[in-house]
Amino acid sequence: MSHSSDSPALVGTRWVELGLTVFTALIGVVVMFGSVEQGIGWGDSGPEPGYFPFYIGLMLSAASVANGVLTLVRWHALSIAFVSRSAFKQVLSVFIPIALFVGAMPFTGIYVASACFIAWFMWRDKVRAKPYGKLMIGSVSLGAVLASYLIFALWFKVPLDAGPMGDWIALAGRNFK
Amino acid sequence: MSEFDSLLQGMNLILTPGHIGLMVIGVLLGILVGVLPGLGAPNGVALLLPLTFTMSPVSAIILLSCMYWGALFGGSITSILFNIPGEPSSVATTFDGYPMAREGRAAEALTAAFSSALIGALAGVLLLTFLSTKIAAFAMSFSSPEFFAVYLLAFCTFIGMSKNPPLKTVVAMMIGFAMAAVGMDTVSGNLRLTFDQPILMTGISFEVAVIGLFGIGEILCTVEEGLVFRGEHARITPMVILRTWAKLPRYWWTIVRSTLVGCWMGITPGGPTAASFMSYSLARRFSKNRENFGKGELEGVIAPETADHAAGTSALLPMLTLGIPGSATAAVMLGGLMIWGLHPGPTLFVEQHDFVWGLIASMYLGNVVSLIVVLATVPLFASILRIPFSIIAPIIIMVCAIGAYSVHNSFFDVVLMLGFGALGYLFKKLGYPIAPLVLAAVLGDKAEDAFRQSMLFSDGHLGIFWSNPLVGSLTTAALLMLFWPLISKGLSSLMGLRKPHVAKTKSVL
């Protein structure tokens, strides 16, 4: 998307604005393309499957292009910074861990990934005068994971993928019996 | 009165310890999501949806709707004590609520907010009780063109009335429609827009979008602003409650006016946020203590709160009778109804009599329960906000991830949630509205079905949307709403009228 995190200068609102309109216009094009694949005309049984989505895609692209034009018209007014560099660093310092958390989930299972995520988040918090103790970090992260197990898996019967850890525990449980 | 009988029947149905317990749980969870940054009513309801699949529809809707009421109440707590609106609809409450708290009148502000909210909500439910059967009966005569015209009216109102730029609203809405189109086509059974990716076959769930856009997006915005919670303390004693209640009758006219504004904005898809702002600016204009507004005026708390809750509850009227939600949260609930196998719309009142009246009865009771629970738990929830962000944030993100995962038990949905989170952050920063996206994602398939059937009737001529007076006036009204910004500009320049208060509310946003 339109994050230009690699650029050294602060990114102007206009660039982000323009980037997003390009992105939404592209979605529109993809939708139109997919609709044409399905047929956008009038079949034997009335409108073909792509009939409605095609116009959705068309309107999406058209509105995006119009937004892009509006951005260009207001180009000078939109030169203000989209986000200050320190603020964006803050955002990335949360977004990247979330992305890692999400990426790790299929391999480690939800519980392990969540516990590590919470623990890391707390450990990293250096803004506080006093960092969290190991005991505090451990109990909060494990407690949150345990609570989610109790609420989701046990009470509401929504199974959460426990990953290999879950398999080991299940195996150990079976051997123990 | 048949409505009265049905209502009693509904009361009978829900007055069981189990259902009352669910109400209390729903309200507590609602206040929690209302208070926590990054979680709001639409999000909370979306997170809770997968958990309700094993319940009976009546219990499930009681839980979800009470969560909605709780979230509306919870939003006012953070607005008044922390100057942080927990919900967009409680932004207007901060204007006078926080100054009151600074003066040490937090308890008074909170009591007034909750009590006027209850009045607004009850007015909304009364409207629902006595109007819904009539609207449903009227809508029974609707066929596909009328339904599409009603959908069109809802969507056009969003575009024309939104405080966001109209073209950005269109973009957000069309992305929602495109999302709804992914997956199996309901008419032909073809797979659309999946590009041969098996992962896309089940489509993109609106719950995942809601969790990502509202939850992760909100967290990212919060982080960027570097929010620090520094709140005022409040202790609500029975004496303060009684004293505040004694003051309320003085503001009866503000309450009546705010209720009317709220009900109107709730039924039309203006939503609670617009209602609370409008009601606040009206109150300021007509108040005797105009110059005290923004410095801690009780009336400035009462007006937005009444309208907010009146709009929140009356948003359920079009949702139940026509299948059109008046707010983002109502849209998520509507999606829930469809997942439970219920079909919102006029037939719901005939086929699911118990469900509808159970819900309406629960709204009376649920709001009263909310008031009691919220008055009792303010200190508890205020202390939750004092937990450091570095503990609260990862837990919220974990809950969001689990919520997204549990929709289809798929990790792909969690990745989608992350993508929607990034999109939500950009949307919020650039002034794209999120509610129309959610509304379109939920209603997309139904709107498309109605449109395609209408086209079948007419062999592809758009003239069918003007084929009888009813559908014609609906369609025309929709177009009027769509071009309303242009029309109103034209009218005001024609009459040389300037509306300063409109400009003021906008600058406040």
Chai-1 contact restraints between the chains, C-beta under 6 A:
chainA,res_idxA,chainB,res_idxB,connection_type,confidence,min_distance_angstrom,max_distance_angstrom,comment,restraint_id
A,E17,B,L430,contact,1.0,0.0,6.0,A-B,restraint_1
A,L20,B,L426,contact,1.0,0.0,6.0,A-B,restraint_2
A,T24,B,V171,contact,1.0,0.0,6.0,A-B,restraint_3
A,V31,B,A178,contact,1.0,0.0,6.0,A-B,restraint_4
A,G34,B,L193,contact,1.0,0.0,6.0,A-B,restraint_5
A,Q38,B,N190,contact,1.0,0.0,6.0,A-B,restraint_6
A,Q38,B,R192,contact,1.0,0.0,6.0,A-B,restraint_7
A,G46,B,L456,contact,1.0,0.0,6.0,A-B,restraint_8
A,P47,B,R452,contact,1.0,0.0,6.0,A-B,restraint_9
A,P47,B,M455,contact,1.0,0.0,6.0,A-B,restraint_10
A,P49,B,D185,contact,1.0,0.0,6.0,A-B,restraint_11
A,P49,B,S188,contact,1.0,0.0,6.0,A-B,restraint_12
A,P49,B,N190,contact,1.0,0.0,6.0,A-B,restraint_13
A,P49,B,R192,contact,1.0,0.0,6.0,A-B,restraint_14
A,F52,B,E448,contact,1.0,0.0,6.0,A-B,restraint_15
A,P53,B,A181,contact,1.0,0.0,6.0,A-B,restraint_16
A,I56,B,M174,contact,1.0,0.0,6.0,A-B,restraint_17
A,I56,B,F177,contact,1.0,0.0,6.0,A-B,restraint_18
A,I56,B,A178,contact,1.0,0.0,6.0,A-B,restraint_19
A,M59,B,M174,contact,1.0,0.0,6.0,A-B,restraint_20
A,L60,B,M174,contact,1.0,0.0,6.0,A-B,restraint_21
A,A63,B,L167,contact,1.0,0.0,6.0,A-B,restraint_22
A,A63,B,V170,contact,1.0,0.0,6.0,A-B,restraint_23
A,A63,B,V171,contact,1.0,0.0,6.0,A-B,restraint_24
A,S64,B,V171,contact,1.0,0.0,6.0,A-B,restraint_25
A,A66,B,L167,contact,1.0,0.0,6.0,A-B,restraint_26
A,N67,B,L167,contact,1.0,0.0,6.0,A-B,restraint_27
A,A87,B,E224,contact,1.0,0.0,6.0,A-B,restraint_28
A,Q90,B,V223,contact,1.0,0.0,6.0,A-B,restraint_29
A,Q90,B,E224,contact,1.0,0.0,6.0,A-B,restraint_30
A,V91,B,L220,contact,1.0,0.0,6.0,A-B,restraint_31
A,V91,B,V223,contact,1.0,0.0,6.0,A-B,restraint_32
A,V91,B,E224,contact,1.0,0.0,6.0,A-B,restraint_33
A,V94,B,V223,contact,1.0,0.0,6.0,A-B,restraint_34
A,I98,B,I397,contact,1.0,0.0,6.0,A-B,restraint_35
A,V102,B,V414,contact,1.0,0.0,6.0,A-B,restraint_36
A,V102,B,V415,contact,1.0,0.0,6.0,A-B,restraint_37
A,V102,B,L418,contact,1.0,0.0,6.0,A-B,restraint_38
A,M105,B,F411,contact,1.0,0.0,6.0,A-B,restraint_39
A,P106,B,F411,contact,1.0,0.0,6.0,A-B,restraint_40
A,S114,B,M398,contact,1.0,0.0,6.0,A-B,restraint_41
A,F117,B,P394,contact,1.0,0.0,6.0,A-B,restraint_42
A,I118,B,P394,contact,1.0,0.0,6.0,A-B,restraint_43
A,F121,B,S390,contact,1.0,0.0,6.0,A-B,restraint_44
A,F121,B,P394,contact,1.0,0.0,6.0,A-B,restraint_45
A,M122,B,S390,contact,1.0,0.0,6.0,A-B,restraint_46
A,D125,B,S390,contact,1.0,0.0,6.0,A-B,restraint_47
A,V140,B,I391,contact,1.0,0.0,6.0,A-B,restraint_48
A,A144,B,I395,contact,1.0,0.0,6.0,A-B,restraint_49
A,S148,B,I402,contact,1.0,0.0,6.0,A-B,restraint_50
A,F156,B,L51,contact,1.0,0.0,6.0,A-B,restraint_51
A,V158,B,P50,contact,1.0,0.0,6.0,A-B,restraint_52
A,V158,B,S406,contact,1.0,0.0,6.0,A-B,restraint_53
